[in-house]
Amino acid sequence: MVKSIREPKLATAEFSRDMVETMLTYFDAYAQDGVLKVEVTDWGLWLPNKVTGGRQFLGLARLPDTYRQ
């Protein structure tokens, strides 16, 4: 591990256990060339569907701070 190189963080994604299990279950259906792409939005994480051009909701591990009481 190289500690001297510090690159800016582009995004952080949080995954619950069921989200990871969903990714494993549907990996072959959504992966392209053995790689699963996840889109990160304010509304959650999405798996792009290469067949339909749409996307499947993967989940939201926890509510954003703005929605918590």
Biopython code that builds the backbone (N, CA, C, O; Angstrom):
import numpy as np
from Bio.PDB.StructureBuilder import StructureBuilder

atoms = [
    (1, "MET", "N", (0.840, -1.177, 0.000)),
    (1, "MET", "CA", (0.000, 0.000, 0.000)),
    (1, "MET", "C", (0.885, 1.241, 0.000)),
    (1, "MET", "O", (1.816, 1.356, 0.797)),
    (2, "VAL", "N", (0.583, 2.155, -0.897)),
    (2, "VAL", "CA", (1.367, 3.380, -1.015)),
    (2, "VAL", "C", (0.653, 4.494, -0.267)),
    (2, "VAL", "O", (-0.477, 4.846, -0.605)),
    (3, "LYS", "N", (1.300, 5.045, 0.739)),
    (3, "LYS", "CA", (0.681, 6.097, 1.543)),
    (3, "LYS", "C", (1.009, 7.491, 1.036)),
    (3, "LYS", "O", (0.302, 8.445, 1.363)),
    (4, "SER", "N", (2.066, 7.630, 0.246)),
    (4, "SER", "CA", (2.480, 8.963, -0.175)),
    (4, "SER", "C", (1.641, 9.515, -1.323)),
    (4, "SER", "O", (1.595, 10.731, -1.513)),
    (5, "ILE", "N", (0.982, 8.659, -2.086)),
    (5, "ILE", "CA", (0.143, 9.124, -3.187)),
    (5, "ILE", "C", (-1.288, 9.257, -2.681)),
    (5, "ILE", "O", (-1.903, 8.278, -2.260)),
    (6, "ARG", "N", (-1.805, 10.468, -2.726)),
    (6, "ARG", "CA", (-3.164, 10.718, -2.248)),
    (6, "ARG", "C", (-3.970, 11.336, -3.383)),
    (6, "ARG", "O", (-3.746, 12.488, -3.755)),
    (7, "GLU", "N", (-4.899, 10.574, -3.927)),
    (7, "GLU", "CA", (-5.733, 11.055, -5.014)),
    (7, "GLU", "C", (-7.071, 11.504, -4.459)),
    (7, "GLU", "O", (-7.522, 10.971, -3.445)),
    (8, "PRO", "N", (-7.720, 12.475, -5.099)),
    (8, "PRO", "CA", (-9.008, 12.952, -4.594)),
    (8, "PRO", "C", (-10.082, 11.867, -4.701)),
    (8, "PRO", "O", (-10.125, 11.112, -5.672)),
    (9, "LYS", "N", (-10.936, 11.806, -3.696)),
    (9, "LYS", "CA", (-12.032, 10.837, -3.679)),
    (9, "LYS", "C", (-13.119, 11.321, -4.631)),
    (9, "LYS", "O", (-13.555, 12.468, -4.541)),
    (10, "LEU", "N", (-13.554, 10.469, -5.530)),
    (10, "LEU", "CA", (-14.598, 10.820, -6.478)),
    (10, "LEU", "C", (-15.985, 10.532, -5.930)),
    (10, "LEU", "O", (-16.919, 11.306, -6.143)),
    (11, "ALA", "N", (-16.117, 9.422, -5.227)),
    (11, "ALA", "CA", (-17.421, 9.038, -4.684)),
    (11, "ALA", "C", (-17.217, 7.977, -3.613)),
    (11, "ALA", "O", (-16.180, 7.316, -3.558)),
    (12, "THR", "N", (-18.220, 7.830, -2.771)),
    (12, "THR", "CA", (-18.251, 6.766, -1.785)),
    (12, "THR", "C", (-19.592, 6.060, -1.916)),
    (12, "THR", "O", (-20.638, 6.706, -1.984)),
    (13, "ALA", "N", (-19.558, 4.751, -1.952)),
    (13, "ALA", "CA", (-20.787, 3.973, -2.026)),
    (13, "ALA", "C", (-20.830, 3.021, -0.840)),
    (13, "ALA", "O", (-19.825, 2.399, -0.495)),
    (14, "GLU", "N", (-21.988, 2.912, -0.223)),
    (14, "GLU", "CA", (-22.184, 1.985, 0.892)),
    (14, "GLU", "C", (-23.115, 0.867, 0.435)),
    (14, "GLU", "O", (-24.136, 1.115, -0.206)),
    (15, "PHE", "N", (-22.747, -0.362, 0.774)),
    (15, "PHE", "CA", (-23.527, -1.530, 0.384)),
    (15, "PHE", "C", (-23.940, -2.313, 1.619)),
    (15, "PHE", "O", (-23.117, -2.591, 2.490)),
    (16, "SER", "N", (-25.219, -2.668, 1.691)),
    (16, "SER", "CA", (-25.682, -3.562, 2.752)),
    (16, "SER", "C", (-25.437, -5.001, 2.284)),
    (16, "SER", "O", (-25.146, -5.241, 1.112)),
    (17, "ARG", "N", (-25.555, -5.930, 3.193)),
    (17, "ARG", "CA", (-25.344, -7.341, 2.843)),
    (17, "ARG", "C", (-26.311, -7.777, 1.740)),
    (17, "ARG", "O", (-25.902, -8.465, 0.804)),
    (18, "ASP", "N", (-27.572, -7.393, 1.834)),
    (18, "ASP", "CA", (-28.528, -7.829, 0.813)),
    (18, "ASP", "C", (-28.219, -7.213, -0.551)),
    (18, "ASP", "O", (-28.499, -7.830, -1.580)),
    (19, "MET", "N", (-27.651, -6.018, -0.576)),
    (19, "MET", "CA", (-27.255, -5.411, -1.845)),
    (19, "MET", "C", (-26.113, -6.206, -2.483)),
    (19, "MET", "O", (-26.106, -6.424, -3.694)),
    (20, "VAL", "N", (-25.165, -6.632, -1.677)),
    (20, "VAL", "CA", (-24.048, -7.437, -2.184)),
    (20, "VAL", "C", (-24.559, -8.788, -2.672)),
    (20, "VAL", "O", (-24.110, -9.282, -3.706)),
    (21, "GLU", "N", (-25.489, -9.388, -1.941)),
    (21, "GLU", "CA", (-26.063, -10.668, -2.364)),
    (21, "GLU", "C", (-26.818, -10.509, -3.679)),
    (21, "GLU", "O", (-26.769, -11.395, -4.533)),
    (22, "THR", "N", (-27.518, -9.386, -3.849)),
    (22, "THR", "CA", (-28.218, -9.112, -5.106)),
    (22, "THR", "C", (-27.220, -8.988, -6.252)),
    (22, "THR", "O", (-27.454, -9.512, -7.341)),
    (23, "MET", "N", (-26.107, -8.297, -6.008)),
    (23, "MET", "CA", (-25.082, -8.171, -7.051)),
    (23, "MET", "C", (-24.539, -9.539, -7.445)),
    (23, "MET", "O", (-24.322, -9.804, -8.627)),
    (24, "LEU", "N", (-24.320, -10.410, -6.460)),
    (24, "LEU", "CA", (-23.824, -11.756, -6.761)),
    (24, "LEU", "C", (-24.861, -12.577, -7.529)),
    (24, "LEU", "O", (-24.519, -13.300, -8.464)),
    (25, "THR", "N", (-26.120, -12.462, -7.131)),
    (25, "THR", "CA", (-27.191, -13.217, -7.783)),
    (25, "THR", "C", (-27.340, -12.830, -9.249)),
    (25, "THR", "O", (-27.499, -13.698, -10.108)),
    (26, "TYR", "N", (-27.289, -11.541, -9.536)),
    (26, "TYR", "CA", (-27.541, -11.048, -10.887)),
    (26, "TYR", "C", (-26.270, -10.629, -11.627)),
    (26, "TYR", "O", (-26.340, -9.953, -12.654)),
    (27, "PHE", "N", (-25.118, -11.028, -11.107)),
    (27, "PHE", "CA", (-23.846, -10.603, -11.695)),
    (27, "PHE", "C", (-23.771, -10.902, -13.190)),
    (27, "PHE", "O", (-23.461, -10.014, -13.984)),
    (28, "ASP", "N", (-24.050, -12.134, -13.576)),
    (28, "ASP", "CA", (-23.920, -12.522, -14.987)),
    (28, "ASP", "C", (-24.890, -11.770, -15.888)),
    (28, "ASP", "O", (-24.579, -11.509, -17.050)),
    (29, "ALA", "N", (-26.055, -11.421, -15.368)),
    (29, "ALA", "CA", (-27.045, -10.708, -16.171)),
    (29, "ALA", "C", (-26.649, -9.251, -16.412)),
    (29, "ALA", "O", (-26.960, -8.693, -17.464)),
    (30, "TYR", "N", (-25.972, -8.635, -15.455)),
    (30, "TYR", "CA", (-25.662, -7.210, -15.550)),
    (30, "TYR", "C", (-24.197, -6.906, -15.847)),
    (30, "TYR", "O", (-23.874, -5.786, -16.245)),
    (31, "ALA", "N", (-23.313, -7.869, -15.664)),
    (31, "ALA", "CA", (-21.883, -7.623, -15.891)),
    (31, "ALA", "C", (-21.575, -7.582, -17.382)),
    (31, "ALA", "O", (-22.234, -8.229, -18.196)),
    (32, "GLN", "N", (-20.564, -6.812, -17.707)),
    (32, "GLN", "CA", (-20.079, -6.751, -19.078)),
    (32, "GLN", "C", (-18.579, -7.027, -19.049)),
    (32, "GLN", "O", (-17.823, -6.313, -18.390)),
    (33, "ASP", "N", (-18.158, -8.051, -19.757)),
    (33, "ASP", "CA", (-16.754, -8.479, -19.759)),
    (33, "ASP", "C", (-16.253, -8.779, -18.349)),
    (33, "ASP", "O", (-15.100, -8.498, -18.024)),
    (34, "GLY", "N", (-17.121, -9.348, -17.514)),
    (34, "GLY", "CA", (-16.732, -9.741, -16.166)),
    (34, "GLY", "C", (-16.663, -8.609, -15.161)),
    (34, "GLY", "O", (-16.120, -8.777, -14.069)),
    (35, "VAL", "N", (-17.217, -7.440, -15.527)),
    (35, "VAL", "CA", (-17.182, -6.274, -14.642)),
    (35, "VAL", "C", (-18.601, -5.761, -14.429)),
    (35, "VAL", "O", (-19.351, -5.565, -15.385)),
    (36, "LEU", "N", (-18.961, -5.548, -13.172)),
    (36, "LEU", "CA", (-20.280, -5.028, -12.825)),
    (36, "LEU", "C", (-20.169, -3.531, -12.569)),
    (36, "LEU", "O", (-19.391, -3.096, -11.720)),
    (37, "LYS", "N", (-20.946, -2.751, -13.300)),
    (37, "LYS", "CA", (-20.938, -1.297, -13.144)),
    (37, "LYS", "C", (-22.090, -0.898, -12.229)),
    (37, "LYS", "O", (-23.197, -1.419, -12.359)),
    (38, "VAL", "N", (-21.832, 0.024, -11.307)),
    (38, "VAL", "CA", (-22.852, 0.532, -10.394)),
    (38, "VAL", "C", (-22.921, 2.044, -10.556)),
    (38, "VAL", "O", (-21.906, 2.730, -10.443)),
    (39, "GLU", "N", (-24.125, 2.567, -10.824)),
    (39, "GLU", "CA", (-24.321, 4.011, -10.910)),
    (39, "GLU", "C", (-24.694, 4.535, -9.533)),
    (39, "GLU", "O", (-25.517, 3.937, -8.839)),
    (40, "VAL", "N", (-24.095, 5.644, -9.138)),
    (40, "VAL", "CA", (-24.342, 6.264, -7.837)),
    (40, "VAL", "C", (-25.138, 7.542, -8.059)),
    (40, "VAL", "O", (-24.690, 8.438, -8.775)),
    (41, "THR", "N", (-26.325, 7.631, -7.442)),
    (41, "THR", "CA", (-27.145, 8.840, -7.525)),
    (41, "THR", "C", (-27.590, 9.237, -6.120)),
    (41, "THR", "O", (-27.353, 8.512, -5.153)),
    (42, "ASP", "N", (-28.232, 10.389, -6.022)),
    (42, "ASP", "CA", (-28.786, 10.820, -4.738)),
    (42, "ASP", "C", (-29.887, 9.880, -4.255)),
    (42, "ASP", "O", (-30.178, 9.828, -3.060)),
    (43, "TRP", "N", (-30.490, 9.151, -5.160)),
    (43, "TRP", "CA", (-31.617, 8.280, -4.828)),
    (43, "TRP", "C", (-31.211, 6.842, -4.585)),
    (43, "TRP", "O", (-32.067, 6.003, -4.306)),
    (44, "GLY", "N", (-29.914, 6.532, -4.683)),
    (44, "GLY", "CA", (-29.464, 5.175, -4.410)),
    (44, "GLY", "C", (-28.475, 4.673, -5.440)),
    (44, "GLY", "O", (-27.908, 5.446, -6.212)),
    (45, "LEU", "N", (-28.277, 3.373, -5.439)),
    (45, "LEU", "CA", (-27.334, 2.716, -6.341)),
    (45, "LEU", "C", (-28.115, 1.907, -7.368)),
    (45, "LEU", "O", (-29.128, 1.285, -7.048)),
    (46, "TRP", "N", (-27.632, 1.923, -8.596)),
    (46, "TRP", "CA", (-28.350, 1.330, -9.717)),
    (46, "TRP", "C", (-27.428, 0.446, -10.540)),
    (46, "TRP", "O", (-26.239, 0.734, -10.678)),
    (47, "LEU", "N", (-27.982, -0.635, -11.087)),
    (47, "LEU", "CA", (-27.263, -1.507, -12.006)),
    (47, "LEU", "C", (-27.753, -1.202, -13.418)),
    (47, "LEU", "O", (-28.917, -1.460, -13.726)),
    (48, "PRO", "N", (-26.896, -0.660, -14.286)),
    (48, "PRO", "CA", (-27.310, -0.403, -15.665)),
    (48, "PRO", "C", (-27.630, -1.719, -16.377)),
    (48, "PRO", "O", (-26.891, -2.696, -16.255)),
    (49, "ASN", "N", (-28.732, -1.733, -17.118)),
    (49, "ASN", "CA", (-29.153, -2.929, -17.846)),
    (49, "ASN", "C", (-28.697, -2.804, -19.293)),
    (49, "ASN", "O", (-29.204, -1.964, -20.037)),
    (50, "LYS", "N", (-27.750, -3.630, -19.690)),
    (50, "LYS", "CA", (-27.179, -3.552, -21.032)),
    (50, "LYS", "C", (-28.166, -3.961, -22.122)),
    (50, "LYS", "O", (-27.993, -3.578, -23.279)),
    (51, "VAL", "N", (-29.193, -4.729, -21.777)),
    (51, "VAL", "CA", (-30.159, -5.203, -22.761)),
    (51, "VAL", "C", (-31.221, -4.147, -23.041)),
    (51, "VAL", "O", (-31.503, -3.841, -24.199)),
    (52, "THR", "N", (-31.808, -3.590, -21.988)),
    (52, "THR", "CA", (-32.906, -2.637, -22.164)),
    (52, "THR", "C", (-32.434, -1.192, -22.265)),
    (52, "THR", "O", (-33.172, -0.329, -22.739)),
    (53, "GLY", "N", (-31.212, -0.926, -21.823)),
    (53, "GLY", "CA", (-30.736, 0.453, -21.796)),
    (53, "GLY", "C", (-31.199, 1.198, -20.557)),
    (53, "GLY", "O", (-30.813, 2.347, -20.339)),
    (54, "GLY", "N", (-32.026, 0.549, -19.743)),
    (54, "GLY", "CA", (-32.501, 1.151, -18.493)),
    (54, "GLY", "C", (-31.571, 0.783, -17.347)),
    (54, "GLY", "O", (-30.392, 0.492, -17.547)),
    (55, "ARG", "N", (-32.119, 0.804, -16.163)),
    (55, "ARG", "CA", (-31.321, 0.425, -14.997)),
    (55, "ARG", "C", (-32.222, -0.188, -13.932)),
    (55, "ARG", "O", (-33.422, 0.084, -13.881)),
    (56, "GLN", "N", (-31.625, -1.017, -13.085)),
    (56, "GLN", "CA", (-32.331, -1.704, -12.006)),
    (56, "GLN", "C", (-31.869, -1.126, -10.683)),
    (56, "GLN", "O", (-30.671, -0.972, -10.449)),
    (57, "PHE", "N", (-32.824, -0.807, -9.815)),
    (57, "PHE", "CA", (-32.485, -0.269, -8.500)),
    (57, "PHE", "C", (-31.811, -1.344, -7.668)),
    (57, "PHE", "O", (-32.376, -2.418, -7.461)),
    (58, "LEU", "N", (-30.612, -1.065, -7.194)),
    (58, "LEU", "CA", (-29.873, -1.991, -6.332)),
    (58, "LEU", "C", (-30.217, -1.750, -4.876)),
    (58, "LEU", "O", (-30.410, -2.699, -4.117)),
    (59, "GLY", "N", (-30.295, -0.495, -4.483)),
    (59, "GLY", "CA", (-30.662, -0.194, -3.113)),
    (59, "GLY", "C", (-30.035, 1.087, -2.606)),
    (59, "GLY", "O", (-29.312, 1.785, -3.317)),
    (60, "LEU", "N", (-30.338, 1.367, -1.362)),
    (60, "LEU", "CA", (-29.799, 2.511, -0.635)),
    (60, "LEU", "C", (-29.500, 2.001, 0.764)),
    (60, "LEU", "O", (-30.421, 1.690, 1.520)),
    (61, "ALA", "N", (-28.233, 1.911, 1.117)),
    (61, "ALA", "CA", (-27.829, 1.289, 2.379)),
    (61, "ALA", "C", (-28.347, 2.045, 3.593)),
    (61, "ALA", "O", (-28.717, 1.442, 4.600)),
    (62, "ARG", "N", (-28.371, 3.369, 3.491)),
    (62, "ARG", "CA", (-28.923, 4.182, 4.586)),
    (62, "ARG", "C", (-29.406, 5.503, 4.019)),
    (62, "ARG", "O", (-28.919, 5.961, 2.986)),
    (63, "LEU", "N", (-30.359, 6.108, 4.695)),
    (63, "LEU", "CA", (-30.892, 7.390, 4.238)),
    (63, "LEU", "C", (-29.832, 8.478, 4.346)),
    (63, "LEU", "O", (-29.029, 8.471, 5.278)),
    (64, "PRO", "N", (-29.823, 9.416, 3.395)),
    (64, "PRO", "CA", (-28.909, 10.552, 3.505)),
    (64, "PRO", "C", (-29.228, 11.378, 4.751)),
    (64, "PRO", "O", (-30.357, 11.364, 5.241)),
    (65, "ASP", "N", (-28.236, 12.089, 5.253)),
    (65, "ASP", "CA", (-28.409, 12.902, 6.464)),
    (65, "ASP", "C", (-29.580, 13.866, 6.350)),
    (65, "ASP", "O", (-30.252, 14.132, 7.346)),
    (66, "THR", "N", (-29.838, 14.394, 5.164)),
    (66, "THR", "CA", (-30.919, 15.371, 4.985)),
    (66, "THR", "C", (-32.301, 14.771, 5.225)),
    (66, "THR", "O", (-33.253, 15.507, 5.484)),
    (67, "TYR", "N", (-32.427, 13.438, 5.141)),
    (67, "TYR", "CA", (-33.714, 12.782, 5.356)),
    (67, "TYR", "C", (-33.858, 12.162, 6.739)),
    (67, "TYR", "O", (-34.944, 11.719, 7.114)),
    (68, "ARG", "N", (-32.773, 12.128, 7.492)),
    (68, "ARG", "CA", (-32.822, 11.541, 8.843)),
    (68, "ARG", "C", (-33.366, 12.555, 9.833)),
    (68, "ARG", "O", (-33.184, 13.762, 9.674)),
    (69, "GLN", "N", (-34.032, 12.049, 10.849)),
    (69, "GLN", "CA", (-34.575, 12.940, 11.882)),
    (69, "GLN", "C", (-33.687, 12.967, 13.081)),
    (69, "GLN", "O", (-33.982, 13.663, 14.052)),
]
sb = StructureBuilder()
sb.init_structure("model")
sb.init_model(0)
sb.init_chain("A")
sb.init_seg("    ")
for serial, (resi, resn, name, xyz) in enumerate(atoms, 1):
    if name == "N":
        sb.init_residue(resn, " ", resi, " ")
    sb.init_atom(name, np.array(xyz, "f"), 0.0, 1.0, " ", f" {name:<3s}", serial, name[0])
structure = sb.get_structure()
